[in-house]
Amino acid sequence: MRPIEVAMAFVEAINSKDVDRMASLMTNDHKFIDGDGSEHSGKDRMTTGWRKHLELIPNLTLSISQHFEENETVVLLGWSSGTIVQNGELKQENSWRVPCAWRVLVESEKVAIWQLYANQCALHEIYDRIQTV
C-alpha cells in the first residue's frame, strides 16, 4: 500500500472503532503525538489508549477534506468531531467539532507516527465541566 492508503486505512479504522485493525496498522514502536505535544509510544500502549479513548468518545469521527503525500509522510487536513460520554450518556452539550491536521509517517506499510495538530480547548472545557458536575 502507498503511504496515503495506509493513512486512510487508519482513519477508516478510527471511524469504524476497529481498534484491532488500528493495531494491525501500527509499527511496534508506534508513536502518537497529541495536540499538546505529549508523546505516547508503543503499539500495546497505544492500542489500550485508543480503546479507552473510544469508550470516552464512542462517536469520534475524522473527516478528511484534503491530503498531501511526500515519500513516506502524509499530511491530512480536515475535522475531528465527537461527543464525550457523561454518566453513560451522549449529551449534545458534550459534543465538539474542531479543525485538525495530522502528520502520518509510514514505515513498511504501517503507521510509525500519528501526530495530531488541533486546538483542543473545546474538549478540555467539556472535560472540566463534566469533572465538576
Short mmCIF file of the C-alpha atoms (twelve columns), coordinates in Angstrom:
data_MODEL
# 
_entry.id   MODEL 
# 
loop_
_atom_site.group_PDB 
_atom_site.id 
_atom_site.type_symbol 
_atom_site.label_atom_id 
_atom_site.label_alt_id 
_atom_site.label_comp_id 
_atom_site.label_asym_id 
_atom_site.label_seq_id 
_atom_site.Cartn_x 
_atom_site.Cartn_y 
_atom_site.Cartn_z 
_atom_site.pdbx_PDB_model_num 
ATOM 1   C CA . MET A 1   0.000   0.000  0.000  1 
ATOM 2   C CA . ARG A 2   1.076   3.544  -0.677 1 
ATOM 3   C CA . PRO A 3   1.512   5.784  2.383  1 
ATOM 4   C CA . ILE A 4   -1.783  7.617  1.688  1 
ATOM 5   C CA . GLU A 5   -3.597  4.278  1.562  1 
ATOM 6   C CA . VAL A 6   -2.120  3.288  4.930  1 
ATOM 7   C CA . ALA A 7   -3.043  6.656  6.463  1 
ATOM 8   C CA . MET A 8   -6.609  6.469  5.129  1 
ATOM 9   C CA . ALA A 9   -6.971  2.852  6.314  1 
ATOM 10  C CA . PHE A 10  -6.005  4.096  9.798  1 
ATOM 11  C CA . VAL A 11  -8.638  6.861  9.569  1 
ATOM 12  C CA . GLU A 12  -11.241 4.314  8.463  1 
ATOM 13  C CA . ALA A 13  -10.307 2.067  11.401 1 
ATOM 14  C CA . ILE A 14  -10.719 5.001  13.809 1 
ATOM 15  C CA . ASN A 15  -14.073 5.946  12.303 1 
ATOM 16  C CA . SER A 16  -15.324 2.344  12.491 1 
ATOM 17  C CA . LYS A 17  -13.939 1.957  16.059 1 
ATOM 18  C CA . ASP A 18  -11.899 -1.054 14.908 1 
ATOM 19  C CA . VAL A 19  -9.001  -0.920 17.377 1 
ATOM 20  C CA . ASP A 20  -7.723  -4.336 16.276 1 
ATOM 21  C CA . ARG A 21  -7.412  -3.018 12.707 1 
ATOM 22  C CA . MET A 22  -5.691  0.102  14.039 1 
ATOM 23  C CA . ALA A 23  -3.209  -2.083 15.931 1 
ATOM 24  C CA . SER A 24  -2.506  -4.105 12.796 1 
ATOM 25  C CA . LEU A 25  -1.588  -0.851 11.040 1 
ATOM 26  C CA . MET A 26  0.835   0.328  13.776 1 
ATOM 27  C CA . THR A 27  4.560   -0.356 13.916 1 
ATOM 28  C CA . ASN A 28  5.700   -1.988 17.175 1 
ATOM 29  C CA . ASP A 29  7.365   1.287  18.198 1 
ATOM 30  C CA . HIS A 30  4.381   3.369  17.020 1 
ATOM 31  C CA . LYS A 31  4.322   6.906  18.432 1 
ATOM 32  C CA . PHE A 32  1.276   9.111  18.962 1 
ATOM 33  C CA . ILE A 33  1.954   12.824 19.387 1 
ATOM 34  C CA . ASP A 34  -1.058  14.635 20.798 1 
ATOM 35  C CA . GLY A 35  -2.101  18.195 20.007 1 
ATOM 36  C CA . ASP A 36  -0.454  19.413 23.221 1 
ATOM 37  C CA . GLY A 37  2.872   17.905 22.158 1 
ATOM 38  C CA . SER A 38  2.801   14.985 24.584 1 
ATOM 39  C CA . GLU A 39  4.194   11.748 23.159 1 
ATOM 40  C CA . HIS A 40  2.939   8.222  23.789 1 
ATOM 41  C CA . SER A 41  4.913   5.311  22.382 1 
ATOM 42  C CA . GLY A 42  4.453   1.615  21.807 1 
ATOM 43  C CA . LYS A 43  1.873   -0.378 19.895 1 
ATOM 44  C CA . ASP A 44  0.492   -2.129 23.009 1 
ATOM 45  C CA . ARG A 45  0.230   1.109  25.000 1 
ATOM 46  C CA . MET A 46  -1.481  2.914  22.126 1 
ATOM 47  C CA . THR A 47  -3.881  0.050  21.457 1 
ATOM 48  C CA . THR A 48  -5.008  0.271  25.095 1 
ATOM 49  C CA . GLY A 49  -5.087  4.070  24.860 1 
ATOM 50  C CA . TRP A 50  -7.262  4.035  21.742 1 
ATOM 51  C CA . ARG A 51  -9.703  1.570  23.354 1 
ATOM 52  C CA . LYS A 52  -10.108 3.910  26.345 1 
ATOM 53  C CA . HIS A 53  -10.354 6.991  24.113 1 
ATOM 54  C CA . LEU A 54  -13.100 5.408  22.001 1 
ATOM 55  C CA . GLU A 55  -15.009 4.411  25.139 1 
ATOM 56  C CA . LEU A 56  -14.907 8.067  26.229 1 
ATOM 57  C CA . ILE A 57  -15.788 9.356  22.734 1 
ATOM 58  C CA . PRO A 58  -17.669 6.486  21.051 1 
ATOM 59  C CA . ASN A 59  -18.779 8.576  18.079 1 
ATOM 60  C CA . LEU A 60  -15.345 10.037 17.303 1 
ATOM 61  C CA . THR A 61  -15.194 10.837 13.607 1 
ATOM 62  C CA . LEU A 62  -12.329 12.109 11.492 1 
ATOM 63  C CA . SER A 63  -13.400 13.848 8.283  1 
ATOM 64  C CA . ILE A 64  -10.584 14.279 5.792  1 
ATOM 65  C CA . SER A 65  -11.010 17.009 3.178  1 
ATOM 66  C CA . GLN A 66  -7.508  17.185 1.740  1 
ATOM 67  C CA . HIS A 67  -4.230  15.289 1.851  1 
ATOM 68  C CA . PHE A 68  -0.638  15.681 0.767  1 
ATOM 69  C CA . GLU A 69  1.924   12.937 0.344  1 
ATOM 70  C CA . GLU A 70  5.692   13.140 0.049  1 
ATOM 71  C CA . ASN A 71  7.765   9.991  0.264  1 
ATOM 72  C CA . GLU A 72  6.714   8.232  3.490  1 
ATOM 73  C CA . THR A 73  4.979   11.265 5.024  1 
ATOM 74  C CA . VAL A 74  1.291   12.042 4.632  1 
ATOM 75  C CA . VAL A 75  -0.458  15.195 5.844  1 
ATOM 76  C CA . LEU A 76  -4.214  15.001 6.327  1 
ATOM 77  C CA . LEU A 77  -6.431  18.070 6.723  1 
ATOM 78  C CA . GLY A 78  -9.976  18.054 7.977  1 
ATOM 79  C CA . TRP A 79  -12.147 17.927 11.077 1 
ATOM 80  C CA . SER A 80  -12.469 15.831 14.182 1 
ATOM 81  C CA . SER A 81  -15.802 15.577 15.962 1 
ATOM 82  C CA . GLY A 82  -17.446 13.587 18.691 1 
ATOM 83  C CA . THR A 83  -19.325 13.573 21.963 1 
ATOM 84  C CA . ILE A 84  -17.752 12.901 25.348 1 
ATOM 85  C CA . VAL A 85  -19.662 10.365 27.429 1 
ATOM 86  C CA . GLN A 86  -21.128 11.693 30.672 1 
ATOM 87  C CA . ASN A 87  -22.667 9.197  33.112 1 
ATOM 88  C CA . GLY A 88  -23.009 6.652  30.316 1 
ATOM 89  C CA . GLU A 89  -24.884 9.076  28.052 1 
ATOM 90  C CA . LEU A 90  -24.057 11.038 24.913 1 
ATOM 91  C CA . LYS A 91  -25.416 14.519 25.580 1 
ATOM 92  C CA . GLN A 92  -25.470 17.172 22.873 1 
ATOM 93  C CA . GLU A 93  -23.828 19.732 25.166 1 
ATOM 94  C CA . ASN A 94  -20.758 17.463 25.301 1 
ATOM 95  C CA . SER A 95  -20.298 17.467 21.515 1 
ATOM 96  C CA . TRP A 96  -17.474 19.217 19.688 1 
ATOM 97  C CA . ARG A 97  -16.057 19.673 16.195 1 
ATOM 98  C CA . VAL A 98  -12.609 21.142 15.572 1 
ATOM 99  C CA . PRO A 99  -10.386 21.641 12.532 1 
ATOM 100 C CA . CYS A 100 -7.375  19.330 12.562 1 
ATOM 101 C CA . ALA A 101 -4.273  18.300 10.703 1 
ATOM 102 C CA . TRP A 102 -2.467  15.010 11.088 1 
ATOM 103 C CA . ARG A 103 1.094   14.143 10.135 1 
ATOM 104 C CA . VAL A 104 1.481   10.452 9.432  1 
ATOM 105 C CA . LEU A 105 4.851   8.787  8.966  1 
ATOM 106 C CA . VAL A 106 4.542   5.395  7.306  1 
ATOM 107 C CA . GLU A 107 7.226   2.711  7.513  1 
ATOM 108 C CA . SER A 108 6.865   -0.671 5.779  1 
ATOM 109 C CA . GLU A 109 3.141   -0.063 5.190  1 
ATOM 110 C CA . LYS A 110 2.468   0.681  8.868  1 
ATOM 111 C CA . VAL A 111 1.897   3.899  10.822 1 
ATOM 112 C CA . ALA A 112 5.087   4.748  12.723 1 
ATOM 113 C CA . ILE A 113 3.983   8.234  13.835 1 
ATOM 114 C CA . TRP A 114 0.466   9.646  14.133 1 
ATOM 115 C CA . GLN A 115 0.710   13.321 15.064 1 
ATOM 116 C CA . LEU A 116 -2.316  15.495 15.751 1 
ATOM 117 C CA . TYR A 117 -2.371  19.260 15.265 1 
ATOM 118 C CA . ALA A 118 -5.533  20.733 16.791 1 
ATOM 119 C CA . ASN A 119 -6.781  23.325 19.219 1 
ATOM 120 C CA . GLN A 120 -8.292  21.099 21.877 1 
ATOM 121 C CA . CYS A 121 -9.719  23.876 24.089 1 
ATOM 122 C CA . ALA A 122 -13.321 22.800 23.396 1 
ATOM 123 C CA . LEU A 123 -12.576 19.243 24.546 1 
ATOM 124 C CA . HIS A 124 -10.819 20.431 27.693 1 
ATOM 125 C CA . GLU A 125 -13.704 22.761 28.535 1 
ATOM 126 C CA . ILE A 126 -16.138 19.821 28.255 1 
ATOM 127 C CA . TYR A 127 -13.855 17.556 30.345 1 
ATOM 128 C CA . ASP A 128 -13.540 20.239 33.032 1 
ATOM 129 C CA . ARG A 129 -17.290 20.850 33.132 1 
ATOM 130 C CA . ILE A 130 -18.062 17.125 33.370 1 
ATOM 131 C CA . GLN A 131 -15.492 16.666 36.162 1 
ATOM 132 C CA . THR A 132 -17.079 19.384 38.288 1 
ATOM 133 C CA . VAL A 133 -20.628 18.030 37.988 1 
# 
